[in-house]
Amino acid sequence: MNITKYTLLTAISLVAFQVQAETLKAMKIQGTRRIEDATITNYTGMKIGQNVTPHDLDRATKTLFASGLFSDVNIKMNNGIATVKVEENPIVHEVFFEGNKALEDDVLKTEVQMKPRSVYTKTKVQKDADRLLAVYKRNGRFAATIEPKIIEKDQNRVDVIFEINEGGKAFVEDIKFVGNNAFSESTLEGKMMTQEKAWYRFLSSTDTYDADRFKYDQELLRRFYLEHGYLDFKITDATAELTPDKEGFILTIKMDEGEPFRIEKQDLQVSLPDYKDTLKLEKYLEQDDGDILDITKVETTVDELTERLLNDGYAFVNVEPDIIPNHEKHTATVVYRISEGEKIFIRRINIKGNTRTQDKVIRREFRIKEGDAFNASLLRRSKQNVSDLDYFSNVEMDTAPVPMNPSLADVNMSVTEKSTGAFNIGIGWSSYDGMMFETGIQERNILGTGKAAGLDIMLSQRETQYTISLTDPYFLGYNMSAGIDLYHTTRDNSDSSSYSYKTTGGTIRFGWDYTDALRQVVRYTLRQDDIYDIDSDAALSIKEQKGKTIVSMIGQDLIYDKRDSRLNPTKGYYTSLSTDLAGLGGDTKFFRVDATAIKYFPVAEDVVFSLRADGGYIWGIGGKDLRINDRYFLGDRSLRGFEYGGVGARDKASDDALGGDWYSTVSAELTFPIGLPKEMGIKGKLFTDAGLIGKPDDFDSETMEYSNRLRAAVGTGIEWSSPMGVINFDFSYAFAKEKYDKTRVFRLNFGKGF
């Protein structure tokens, strides 16, 4: 019974098919202008001689529409002849943008799919308009409107015009914090990239709203609270509300701070075979019991422990910090669990996104190589090294296990390149040099090789400098930098010492790192010095030095830098020792030693206390007196409160500063915010400087005066990290001085920092 029923239904279906199907005998194409008939035939998928059903005709119609070539398609079948009528979409002749000022045409063209000679469709043009609106929103212009229009031309062509009303920028009008008790709103806003609208931010875009940046700000706030021990901190809500006029945003961040946690105790649990130096690892703990827990110091401890154990031969070491909170006491126990990690090796390091920078430039910054044992700490350091190149706006790194082989992993790094060239120009004024003009051009990544070159010019009322430099950070492929500096300098010292001098020469230098903190540079300098324009009443010792000399000198710098930042240090220390030997040829023979030491102490949020000591000694070799331009002069930058050369030996008759063969200075400085927004880069300071300078080797008490008593001054000032460089305004009072010293109450210095 069932079989009979199925057979009957099948027979009925076959009859219906035969009724609907029709053998295709021919195909006529109508309405084409530029598209070949064969192209349309191929799109239909129908062939002469096949049985064509209404379903086939419907499918062919949809396929032709989907091609994007036609604005209308109609297919009819009559007596075996399929007539295909089409209306072609026009071709784009030109694409224009009208009304745009904030964004150039070249920027907008990269965002649209409509190009000359492409096919025009309403869908495409609307998508392009939406994409352009998204671009304007990313640039903070949420009130922008875009209306696409077309102008028909001959031969079925059209011009596409995007009429743009850019509107104003949607600035961040206000940032509100709800639930913050431990830190003020100004402090929290200072930790965010997004800032409130202000007149002085005209050179920045941080006061325009960007959704991605706002998300990143929330992570920055979480990080900030974790650095201050707030383990329970969380952001409960974060909203960006557009004002009714669509010209501004109000950001609101609701938070639950919790309480700060202190370290109750720290423990090292070492599970390494044959390791007996557990107590020696305790010195790598960055914090003490009782301190506020700082998550960044926990991470630093992990890195330090990992590096130490690697040096001890444990290639597969795993250091895992375990923070165990006590919510009742608001304390935490930090346990560093040290064990053998899984034996995983790096198979490949893959780098993408570096369209300009060569692969080897990035790979040489890695502290881990293909085939090495996997180490998370070294990978973090490698990522930081690549970021520190400052060639990329973004650096991302992740690891991926190799399928079917758990002992191997690939490291994938993605970079986004940015401009590495710069043209600088600045105008300033120094209390000693007078008006200053500086300009320069630099390229830090020549043709993607990592090499750097620069040309700098500085002109002032007293000094002119021209410098050309070239540096290869990995000379001949070795982990050693090499560079050359060519310079020409003229200086008018007529006010302080009644003469002028010029020097022309060059320096060849090589440098290498012993560790991430310890670096050494060796150099050779060959230059010609010329002392000229000596006043008729100048000191006799200066007149005797008139003329040109050749200086041939080798030197070295040994630098140990443990600061947390090279630009704006808040903690750590810096030391350097430099030596120079002149006399390998040339006319001048001397040996010189210079040393610097700086220590930074964080006092409070954005308040830093620093101590600095400088000193130097120069000896003439072979019984020759030192040239005056090789001696030390104390004052101005080296000893605030005194003029350049204002301290030290002087000629009694001419009052010329004669310099000395050694010097020593110490400085103490406290920098602090003065209530202005942090991004303005303006901070106040209190300081005291003290120093001594030796007498020159040709000192004559009959014609010169000199005192070895300590000179000192106190002062206050403002330091401004301006777009043109660091500008210092200092007011000083010299309270320990000699009657013949030259003092200075006000000092303005452009482009130099303490």
Secondary structure, 3 states (H helix, E strand, C coil): CHHHHHHHHHHHHHHHHHHHCEECCEEEEECCCCCCHHHHHHHHCCCCCCEECHHHHHHHHHHHHHCCCEEEEEEEEECCEEEEEEEECCEEEEEEEECCCCCCHHHHHCCCCCCCCCECCHHHHHHHHHHHHHHHHHCCCCCCEEEEEEEEECCCEEEEEEEEECCCCCEEEEEEEECCCCCCHHHHHHCCCCCCCCHHHCCCCCCECCHHHHHHHHHHHHHHHHHCCCCCCEEEEEEEEECCCCCEEEEEEEEECCCCCEEEEEEEEEECCCCCCCHHHHHHCCCCCCCECCHHHHHHHHHHHHHHHHHCCCCCEEEEEEEEEECCCCEEEEEEEEEECCCCEEEEEEEECCCCCCHHHHHCCCCCCCCCECCHHHHHHHHHHHHHCCCEEEEEEEEEEECCEEEEEEEEEEEEECCCEEEEEEEEEECCCEEEEEEEEEECCHHHCCCEEEEEEEEECCEEEEEEEEEECCHHHCCCEEEEEEEEEEEECHHHHCCEEEEEEEEEEEEEECCCCEEEEEEEEEEEEEEECCCCCCCHHHHCCCEEEEEEEEEEEEEEECCCCCCCCCCEEEEEEEEEEEEEEECCCEEEEEEEEEEEEEEECCEEEEEEEEEEEEEECCCCCCCHHHCECECCCCCCCECCCCECCEECCCCCECCECEEEEEEEEEEEECCCCHHHCEEEEEEEEEEEECCCCCCCCCCEECCCCCEEEEEEEEEEEECCEEEEEEEEEEEECCCCCCECCEEEEECCCC
